[in-house]
Amino acid sequence: MIVSFNITSDARQIAIYVGMVTSAFTLAEFSSGYAWGRICDRVGRKPVLLAGLAGTALSMLVFGFAPNLPVALLGRALGGLLNGNMGVIQTTVGEIIKAKEHQTRGYTIMPFVWCLGSILGPSLGGALAQPCESFPTLFARGTLFDRFPFLLPNLVCAVVIVFGVLVGVLFLEETHEEMKGRRDFGIEAGRWLLAQLQTRKADRIIVDKAGEANIQEQFALLGDEEPPGYRTTEGSPCQPSTPSRSPNALPADAKLGGVRGLKSKPRGVRKAFTKQVLLNIASVGFLAYHSISFDQLMPVFLSEPTSTEPTHLPFHFSGGFGLSSETIGFMLSVQGGYSIFATLYLYKIAADRFGTLKTYRFVLITWPLLYLLVPYLVLLPKRLQMPGVYLCLLWKITAQVFAFPSNSILVRNSAPSLMVLGMINGAVASTASLARTLGPTASGLIHSWGLEIGSTGVAWWACGVISVVGALESLWIEEGADVEAEERLADEALIDPLAIDAAITAAWDLPQRLEEGGVHIRQSDSKLNLL
């Protein structure tokens, strides 16, 4: 695409402009990630997720219609500014997963989808780009797709995203604890649509009732005097183990205590960013920096021609493997396929066996050794070079698959309250975006300097230094508690025991008061039942 802009014919300059387009997205995402996190704490997760998808679709259309480099930069920057979904998705997953033992499975969903997209996305983009050349019978010269040869893949992706927005409007439920009870016309429309698609009458009745107000359904079943304990958002009533109380039944001091308790949940910036939260944010910054640098350096290392210059161990040697683009592409596709397997199976086994924090620390400690060894692969005998390259690629993918979900879980569990989880994950997304912007640029400059002094490994070892810092920093990270359980216990502690005793006493005296008022109480109606 950059070549089609006819900016320059120098291949080295082309690489610089490609880096500018990539950095436009990550820099914009860095500047807006934290803001989107705060917004989703105020207005809810669903509106921000849908707005992010819509912003991504808009940016892809701008990018597809780009006639020159400035418009292409604008399109990518819009994608970063309008899409704060990375942090919001992590927040939503954290609120959906109620049990701590299910976190390892839940937090692998997003890396799995990311791996799948990294395989399908480039393949789809490459197949649909310049359709007038690839499919001349379907796309004639002189048409819109001839003038904008990279519009078709962006247009297809935008259509897919619009479909995702539609699905989200109809079926995505709000997960923010304080906003779950809001009426959602999209959900109601989705339930009505599902009801129309049902083939059996019984199923239609069930879905129709699910689409109506549940309180009306329960009034029809239980009568007007519905016990408060049966008020639920589920389709069928279920009595909790402890009877719930109406707020009006509590004394004024109990009500005020509950209000004070809700307000006391940390919401400010200072209270949200505790020591453990900051340690986890810094950790993901180190991790994102050197992992994205590996992804940039490895294809360059594999494609560089073999060197005929003399080797002076331990540090002065140069050259690569001289592999073709097709071979490198195949190797990276193998890496992507393995990443899906490791995400779905290996990570859960390791995290369940050793725990999230120990797994995270282990992979961070092994990463420096990987950066130390990779440059020396060119010194192996020919028959061992490719096995060594594949081994290092699998090593890196395994470490990456284990590290990022573990960090997401640790961030979630270190949050002082779920009410500020969006803000925290927004800061995580901004930090990771900044690291992904600086990593390739700094590593590329260091690699160029290393080639000038005759040392291929300088950039790799520089990444190793960053990974050592990240590994040492992880030693201060602690395994967080179940935030949701702690908040639930805190809310329960807000209830005044004296108010409970007063309510029980009043209910115990209720039969006598009713009989005094002329209301006959049957013998079978025990005081416990009335209570």
C-alpha positions as CSV (number, residue, x, y, z in Angstrom):
1,M,0.0,0.0,0.0
2,I,2.8,2.4,0.9
3,V,4.5,1.6,-2.5
4,S,1.3,2.5,-4.3
5,F,1.4,6.0,-2.8
6,N,4.6,6.6,-4.9
7,I,6.3,8.4,-2.0
8,T,9.8,7.0,-2.6
9,S,11.5,4.2,-4.4
10,D,14.0,3.6,-1.7
11,A,13.2,0.3,0.0
12,R,14.7,1.5,3.3
13,Q,12.4,4.6,3.3
14,I,9.4,2.3,2.6
15,A,10.1,0.5,5.9
16,I,10.2,3.8,7.7
17,Y,6.8,4.8,6.3
18,V,5.3,1.4,7.2
19,G,6.5,1.9,10.8
20,M,4.9,5.4,10.8
21,V,1.5,3.8,9.8
22,T,1.8,1.2,12.5
23,S,2.9,3.7,15.2
24,A,0.0,6.0,14.3
25,F,-2.4,3.3,15.7
26,T,-0.5,2.4,18.8
27,L,0.3,6.0,19.8
28,A,-3.4,6.9,19.4
29,E,-4.4,3.9,21.4
30,F,-2.0,4.9,24.1
31,S,-3.5,8.4,24.3
32,S,-7.1,7.2,24.5
33,G,-7.0,3.8,26.3
34,Y,-7.1,5.2,29.8
35,A,-9.9,7.6,28.9
36,W,-12.0,4.8,27.5
37,G,-11.4,2.8,30.7
38,R,-12.7,5.7,32.8
39,I,-15.7,6.2,30.5
40,C,-16.7,2.5,30.8
41,D,-16.7,2.8,34.6
42,R,-19.2,5.7,34.3
43,V,-21.5,4.7,31.4
44,G,-21.1,0.9,31.4
45,R,-19.1,-1.7,29.4
46,K,-21.6,-2.3,26.6
47,P,-21.8,1.2,25.2
48,V,-18.0,1.6,25.1
49,L,-17.6,-1.8,23.4
50,L,-20.1,-1.0,20.7
51,A,-18.6,2.5,20.2
52,G,-15.2,0.9,19.9
53,L,-16.4,-1.5,17.2
54,A,-18.1,1.3,15.3
55,G,-15.0,3.4,15.5
56,T,-12.9,0.5,14.1
57,A,-15.3,0.1,11.2
58,L,-15.0,3.9,10.4
59,S,-11.3,3.9,10.6
60,M,-11.0,0.9,8.2
61,L,-13.2,2.7,5.7
62,V,-11.0,5.8,5.9
63,F,-7.9,3.6,5.6
64,G,-9.4,1.8,2.6
65,F,-10.2,5.0,0.8
66,A,-6.8,6.6,1.6
67,P,-5.3,8.1,-1.6
68,N,-2.1,9.1,0.1
69,L,0.0,8.7,3.2
70,P,-1.6,11.5,5.3
71,V,-5.1,10.0,4.9
72,A,-3.7,6.5,5.7
73,L,-2.1,7.9,8.9
74,L,-5.4,9.5,9.8
75,G,-7.3,6.3,9.3
76,R,-5.0,4.3,11.6
77,A,-5.0,7.1,14.2
78,L,-8.8,7.1,14.2
79,G,-8.7,3.3,14.8
80,G,-6.5,3.8,17.9
81,L,-8.4,6.8,19.2
82,L,-11.9,5.4,18.8
83,N,-11.2,1.8,19.9
84,G,-10.6,1.4,23.6
85,N,-11.9,-2.2,23.6
86,M,-8.7,-3.9,24.7
87,G,-9.0,-2.8,28.3
88,V,-12.8,-2.9,28.3
89,I,-12.9,-6.5,27.1
90,Q,-10.6,-7.5,29.9
91,T,-12.8,-5.7,32.3
92,T,-15.9,-7.4,31.0
93,V,-14.3,-10.8,31.1
94,G,-13.2,-10.1,34.7
95,E,-16.8,-9.3,35.7
96,I,-18.3,-12.3,33.9
97,I,-16.1,-14.8,35.6
98,K,-17.4,-15.2,39.1
99,A,-15.3,-18.0,40.4
100,K,-11.6,-17.6,40.7
101,E,-10.9,-21.2,39.6
102,H,-12.5,-20.4,36.2
103,Q,-10.2,-17.4,35.5
104,T,-7.6,-19.5,33.7
105,R,-10.1,-20.7,31.2
106,G,-12.0,-17.4,30.8
107,Y,-8.9,-15.3,30.2
108,T,-7.7,-17.5,27.4
109,I,-10.6,-16.6,25.2
110,M,-9.2,-13.3,24.1
111,P,-5.7,-14.6,23.3
112,F,-7.3,-17.5,21.4
113,V,-9.4,-15.1,19.2
114,W,-6.3,-12.9,18.8
115,C,-4.2,-15.9,17.5
116,L,-7.0,-16.9,15.2
117,G,-7.3,-13.4,13.8
118,S,-3.5,-13.1,13.3
119,I,-3.8,-16.2,11.1
120,L,-7.0,-15.3,9.2
121,G,-6.5,-11.5,9.0
122,P,-3.3,-11.4,6.9
123,S,-4.5,-14.2,4.7
124,L,-7.8,-12.4,4.0
125,G,-6.1,-9.1,3.5
126,G,-3.5,-10.5,1.1
127,A,-6.2,-12.4,-0.9
128,L,-8.5,-9.4,-1.3
129,A,-6.0,-6.6,-1.8
130,Q,-5.7,-5.2,-5.4
131,P,-8.7,-7.2,-6.7
132,C,-8.5,-5.8,-10.2
133,E,-5.2,-7.8,-10.6
134,S,-6.2,-10.9,-8.6
135,F,-9.8,-11.2,-9.9
136,P,-10.0,-9.3,-13.2
137,T,-13.2,-11.0,-14.3
138,L,-15.0,-9.8,-11.2
139,F,-13.4,-6.4,-10.7
140,A,-12.8,-4.5,-13.9
141,R,-10.3,-1.7,-14.5
142,G,-11.5,1.8,-14.1
143,T,-13.9,1.0,-11.2
144,L,-13.8,2.1,-7.6
145,F,-11.7,-0.9,-6.6
146,D,-9.1,0.0,-9.3
147,R,-8.8,3.6,-8.0
148,F,-8.6,2.3,-4.4
149,P,-6.9,-1.1,-4.7
150,F,-6.9,-1.7,-0.9
151,L,-10.5,-0.8,-0.3
152,L,-12.0,-4.3,-0.6
153,P,-10.3,-6.0,2.4
154,N,-11.1,-3.0,4.6
155,L,-14.6,-3.0,3.3
156,V,-15.1,-6.7,4.1
157,C,-13.7,-6.2,7.6
158,A,-16.0,-3.2,8.1
159,V,-19.0,-5.3,7.1
160,V,-18.0,-8.0,9.6
161,I,-17.6,-5.4,12.3
162,V,-21.0,-3.9,11.6
163,F,-22.4,-7.4,12.0
164,G,-20.6,-7.7,15.3
165,V,-22.1,-4.4,16.4
166,L,-25.6,-5.6,15.5
167,V,-25.0,-8.9,17.5
168,G,-23.7,-6.8,20.4
169,V,-26.7,-4.5,20.4
170,L,-29.2,-7.4,20.5
171,F,-27.5,-9.9,22.7
172,L,-24.6,-8.4,24.7
173,E,-25.6,-7.9,28.3
174,E,-24.2,-5.2,30.5
175,T,-21.7,-6.5,33.2
176,H,-21.1,-3.3,35.2
177,E,-22.5,-4.1,38.7
178,E,-24.3,-0.8,39.2
179,M,-25.8,-0.7,35.6
180,K,-27.1,-4.2,35.1
181,G,-30.6,-3.2,36.1
182,R,-31.0,-0.5,33.4
183,R,-33.5,-1.2,30.7
184,D,-31.8,-2.3,27.5
185,F,-34.0,-1.9,24.5
186,G,-31.5,-3.8,22.4
187,I,-31.7,-6.9,24.6
188,E,-35.5,-6.7,24.5
189,A,-35.4,-6.5,20.7
190,G,-33.0,-9.5,20.7
191,R,-35.3,-11.6,22.9
192,W,-38.3,-10.7,20.7
193,L,-36.4,-11.7,17.6
194,L,-35.4,-15.0,19.2
195,A,-39.0,-15.5,20.1
196,Q,-40.1,-15.1,16.5
197,L,-37.5,-17.6,15.3
198,Q,-38.7,-20.4,17.7
199,T,-40.4,-23.3,16.0
200,R,-42.2,-24.7,19.0
201,K,-45.0,-23.0,20.8
202,A,-43.6,-23.8,24.2
203,D,-40.2,-22.3,23.4
204,R,-42.0,-19.2,22.1
205,I,-43.8,-18.8,25.4
206,I,-40.7,-19.1,27.4
207,V,-38.7,-16.6,25.3
208,D,-41.6,-14.2,25.2
209,K,-41.8,-14.3,29.0
210,A,-38.1,-13.8,29.3
211,G,-38.4,-10.7,27.1
212,E,-41.1,-9.2,29.4
213,A,-40.5,-7.6,32.8
214,N,-39.7,-10.5,35.2
215,I,-41.6,-8.8,38.0
216,Q,-44.8,-8.9,36.1
217,E,-44.3,-12.6,35.4
218,Q,-43.8,-13.3,39.1
219,F,-46.9,-11.3,40.1
220,A,-48.9,-13.6,37.8
221,L,-47.4,-16.7,39.5
222,L,-47.3,-15.6,43.1
223,G,-50.0,-12.9,43.5
224,D,-49.7,-9.3,44.5
225,E,-48.1,-10.0,47.9
226,E,-44.8,-11.3,46.5
227,P,-42.2,-12.1,49.1
228,P,-39.1,-9.8,48.5
229,G,-36.9,-12.9,48.5
230,Y,-38.4,-14.0,45.2
231,R,-37.6,-10.8,43.3
232,T,-34.9,-11.9,40.9
233,T,-33.6,-11.2,37.4
234,E,-33.7,-14.9,36.4
235,G,-36.5,-16.5,34.4
236,S,-37.7,-18.6,37.3
237,P,-38.0,-17.6,41.0
238,C,-35.5,-19.1,43.5
239,Q,-35.5,-18.4,47.2
240,P,-32.1,-17.4,48.5
241,S,-30.8,-19.1,51.7
242,T,-31.0,-15.8,53.6
243,P,-34.2,-13.8,53.2
244,S,-33.6,-10.5,51.5
245,R,-34.9,-7.3,53.1
246,S,-36.5,-4.3,51.6
247,P,-34.4,-1.1,52.2
248,N,-37.5,0.5,53.7
249,A,-37.6,-2.1,56.4
250,L,-34.3,-1.0,57.8
251,P,-33.8,1.9,60.2
252,A,-32.5,5.2,58.9
253,D,-29.0,4.5,60.3
254,A,-28.8,1.2,58.4
255,K,-29.8,2.9,55.2
256,L,-27.2,5.6,55.6
257,G,-24.6,3.0,56.4
258,G,-25.3,1.2,53.2
259,V,-25.0,4.4,51.2
260,R,-21.8,5.3,52.9
261,G,-20.5,1.8,52.2
262,L,-21.2,2.1,48.5
263,K,-19.5,5.5,48.4
264,S,-16.5,4.1,50.3
265,K,-15.6,1.7,47.5
266,P,-12.5,3.1,45.9
267,R,-13.3,5.1,42.8
268,G,-10.7,7.8,42.7
269,V,-7.4,7.5,40.8
270,R,-5.3,7.4,44.0
271,K,-7.3,4.7,45.6
272,A,-7.6,2.7,42.4
273,F,-3.9,2.5,41.6
274,T,-2.5,0.7,44.6
275,K,1.1,-0.6,44.8
276,Q,0.1,-4.0,43.4
277,V,-1.9,-2.5,40.5
278,L,1.1,-0.3,39.5
279,L,3.4,-3.3,39.7
280,N,1.2,-5.2,37.4
281,I,0.9,-2.3,34.9
282,A,4.7,-1.9,34.9
283,S,5.1,-5.6,34.3
284,V,2.8,-5.6,31.3
285,G,4.8,-2.7,29.9
286,F,8.1,-4.6,30.1
287,L,6.4,-7.7,28.7
288,A,4.8,-5.9,25.7
289,Y,8.1,-4.1,24.9
290,H,10.3,-7.1,24.5
291,S,7.7,-9.5,23.1
292,I,6.8,-7.1,20.2
293,S,10.5,-6.5,19.6
294,F,11.0,-10.3,19.2
295,D,8.2,-10.3,16.7
296,Q,9.9,-7.6,14.6
297,L,13.5,-8.9,15.0
298,M,12.9,-12.5,14.1
299,P,11.6,-12.1,10.5
300,V,14.5,-9.7,9.9
301,F,17.0,-12.2,11.4
302,L,15.6,-15.0,9.3
303,S,15.8,-13.0,6.0
304,E,19.2,-11.5,6.4
305,P,21.8,-13.1,4.2
306,T,24.4,-15.4,5.6
307,S,27.7,-13.8,6.6
308,T,31.1,-14.6,5.2
309,E,32.9,-12.4,7.7
310,P,35.1,-14.0,10.4
311,T,33.5,-14.7,13.8
312,H,35.0,-13.4,17.0
313,L,33.2,-15.1,19.9
314,P,31.5,-14.4,22.2
315,F,29.9,-11.3,20.8
316,H,31.3,-10.3,17.4
317,F,29.5,-12.3,14.6
318,S,26.9,-11.3,12.1
319,G,24.6,-12.6,9.4
320,G,21.2,-14.4,9.2
321,F,19.7,-17.4,7.5
322,G,18.9,-16.0,4.1
323,L,15.4,-17.5,4.0
324,S,12.8,-16.5,1.5
325,S,9.5,-14.6,2.4
326,E,7.5,-17.8,1.6
327,T,9.5,-19.9,4.0
328,I,9.3,-17.2,6.7
329,G,5.6,-17.0,6.2
330,F,5.2,-20.7,6.6
331,M,7.2,-20.7,9.8
332,L,5.1,-17.9,11.2
333,S,1.9,-19.7,10.3
334,V,3.2,-22.8,12.2
335,Q,3.8,-20.5,15.1
336,G,0.3,-19.2,14.9
337,G,-1.2,-22.7,14.8
338,Y,0.8,-23.8,17.8
339,S,-0.2,-20.6,19.8
340,I,-3.9,-21.7,19.5
341,F,-3.1,-25.1,20.9
342,A,-1.0,-23.7,23.7
343,T,-3.6,-21.1,24.6
344,L,-6.5,-23.6,24.8
345,Y,-4.7,-26.5,26.5
346,L,-1.2,-25.9,27.8
347,Y,-1.8,-22.7,29.7
348,K,-4.8,-24.0,31.7
349,I,-2.8,-27.1,32.7
350,A,0.1,-25.1,33.9
351,A,-1.9,-22.4,35.7
352,D,-4.2,-25.0,37.4
353,R,-1.1,-27.0,38.5
354,F,1.2,-24.3,39.7
355,G,-1.0,-21.2,40.1
356,T,-1.2,-18.0,38.1
357,L,1.6,-16.1,39.8
358,K,4.1,-18.9,39.8
359,T,3.4,-19.6,36.1
360,Y,3.8,-15.9,35.3
361,R,7.1,-15.6,37.2
362,F,8.5,-18.8,35.6
363,V,8.0,-17.7,32.0
364,L,9.4,-14.2,32.8
365,I,12.5,-15.8,34.3
366,T,13.0,-18.0,31.2
367,W,12.7,-15.2,28.7
368,P,16.2,-13.6,29.2
369,L,17.7,-17.0,28.4
370,L,15.8,-17.1,25.1
371,Y,17.1,-13.6,24.1
372,L,20.6,-14.7,25.0
373,L,20.6,-17.8,22.8
374,V,18.7,-16.7,19.7
375,P,21.6,-14.9,18.0
376,Y,23.9,-17.9,18.4
377,L,21.5,-20.0,16.2
378,V,23.5,-18.9,13.1
379,L,26.6,-20.5,14.5
380,L,25.0,-24.0,14.7
381,P,25.7,-26.6,12.0
382,K,23.3,-26.4,9.0
383,R,21.4,-29.5,10.0
384,L,20.6,-28.1,13.5
385,Q,19.8,-24.5,12.5
386,M,16.1,-24.9,11.5
387,P,15.3,-27.2,14.4
388,G,16.9,-24.6,16.7
389,V,14.8,-21.8,15.1
390,Y,11.6,-23.7,15.5
391,L,12.4,-24.6,19.1
392,C,13.0,-20.9,19.9
393,L,9.8,-19.9,18.1
394,L,7.8,-22.4,20.1
395,W,9.6,-21.3,23.3
396,K,8.6,-17.7,22.7
397,I,5.0,-18.5,21.8
398,T,4.6,-20.7,24.9
399,A,6.0,-18.0,27.2
400,Q,3.8,-15.3,25.6
401,V,0.7,-17.4,25.8
402,F,1.4,-18.1,29.5
403,A,2.4,-14.5,30.4
404,F,-0.4,-12.3,29.0
405,P,-3.4,-14.1,30.4
406,S,-1.6,-14.5,33.7
407,N,-1.0,-10.8,33.8
408,S,-4.6,-10.1,33.0
409,I,-5.7,-12.3,35.9
410,L,-3.3,-10.7,38.3
411,V,-4.4,-7.2,37.3
412,R,-8.1,-8.2,37.9
413,N,-7.4,-9.7,41.3
414,S,-5.2,-6.8,42.4
415,A,-7.9,-4.2,41.7
416,P,-9.3,-2.7,45.0
417,S,-12.8,-2.8,43.6
418,L,-14.6,-3.9,40.4
419,M,-16.0,-0.4,40.2
420,V,-12.6,0.9,39.0
421,L,-11.6,-2.1,37.0
422,G,-12.3,-0.3,33.7
423,M,-10.0,2.5,34.7
424,I,-7.2,0.1,35.6
425,N,-7.5,-2.0,32.5
426,G,-7.6,1.2,30.4
427,A,-4.2,2.2,32.0
428,V,-2.9,-1.3,31.2
429,A,-4.0,-1.0,27.6
430,S,-2.4,2.5,27.3
431,T,0.9,1.2,28.8
432,A,1.0,-1.8,26.5
433,S,0.3,0.4,23.5
434,L,3.1,2.8,24.4
435,A,5.5,-0.2,24.9
436,R,4.5,-1.6,21.5
437,T,5.2,1.7,19.9
438,L,8.6,2.2,21.5
439,G,9.7,-1.5,21.2
440,P,10.0,-1.9,17.4
441,T,11.5,1.6,16.9
442,A,14.2,1.2,19.6
443,S,15.0,-2.4,18.7
444,G,15.2,-1.5,15.0
445,L,17.7,1.3,15.7
446,I,19.8,-0.9,18.0
447,H,19.8,-3.7,15.4
448,S,21.1,-1.3,12.8
449,W,23.8,-0.1,15.1
450,G,24.7,-3.7,15.9
451,L,25.1,-4.5,12.2
452,E,27.4,-1.6,11.8
453,I,29.7,-2.8,14.6
454,G,29.5,-6.4,13.3
455,S,27.3,-7.9,16.1
456,T,23.9,-9.4,15.2
457,G,23.0,-10.1,18.8
458,V,23.1,-6.5,20.2
459,A,19.3,-5.9,19.7
460,W,18.5,-9.4,21.1
461,W,20.6,-8.9,24.2
462,A,19.1,-5.4,24.7
463,C,15.7,-7.0,24.8
464,G,17.1,-9.5,27.2
465,V,18.1,-6.7,29.6
466,I,14.5,-5.4,29.5
467,S,13.2,-8.9,30.2
468,V,15.6,-9.3,33.2
469,V,14.2,-6.1,34.7
470,G,10.6,-7.4,34.1
471,A,11.5,-10.7,35.7
472,L,13.0,-9.1,38.8
473,E,10.0,-6.7,39.1
474,S,7.6,-9.6,39.1
475,L,9.1,-10.8,42.4
476,W,7.2,-8.0,44.2
477,I,3.9,-8.9,42.6
478,E,1.5,-10.7,44.9
479,E,-1.4,-13.1,44.2
480,G,-4.5,-11.0,44.6
481,A,-7.7,-12.0,46.4
482,D,-11.2,-12.5,45.1
483,V,-12.2,-8.8,44.8
484,E,-15.9,-9.7,44.1
485,A,-16.1,-11.9,47.2
486,E,-14.5,-9.3,49.4
487,E,-16.9,-6.6,48.2
488,R,-19.8,-9.0,48.8
489,L,-18.7,-9.6,52.4
490,A,-18.2,-5.8,52.9
491,D,-21.7,-5.1,51.7
492,E,-23.1,-7.7,54.0
493,A,-21.2,-6.2,56.9
494,L,-23.0,-2.9,56.3
495,I,-26.3,-4.3,57.6
496,D,-26.9,-3.4,61.2
497,P,-27.5,-6.6,63.3
498,L,-29.8,-4.6,65.5
499,A,-32.0,-3.8,62.5
500,I,-32.2,-7.6,61.8
501,D,-33.2,-8.3,65.4
502,A,-35.9,-5.6,65.3
503,A,-37.3,-7.0,62.1
504,I,-37.5,-10.6,63.5
505,T,-39.2,-9.4,66.7
506,A,-41.8,-7.4,64.7
507,A,-42.5,-10.5,62.5
508,W,-42.8,-12.7,65.6
509,D,-45.4,-10.4,67.1
510,L,-47.3,-10.1,63.9
511,P,-49.8,-13.0,64.5
512,Q,-50.9,-11.6,67.8
513,R,-51.4,-8.1,66.3
514,L,-53.4,-9.6,63.4
515,E,-55.7,-11.6,65.8
516,E,-56.2,-8.4,67.8
517,G,-57.3,-6.7,64.6
518,G,-59.9,-9.5,63.9
519,V,-57.8,-11.5,61.4
520,H,-58.0,-15.3,62.1
521,I,-54.7,-17.1,61.8
522,R,-54.8,-20.8,61.0
523,Q,-52.9,-23.2,63.2
524,S,-50.9,-24.5,60.2
525,D,-49.6,-21.0,59.6
526,S,-46.6,-21.2,61.9
527,K,-44.7,-18.1,63.0
528,L,-41.7,-19.4,61.0
529,N,-43.8,-19.4,57.8
530,L,-45.2,-16.0,58.5
531,L,-41.6,-14.8,59.1
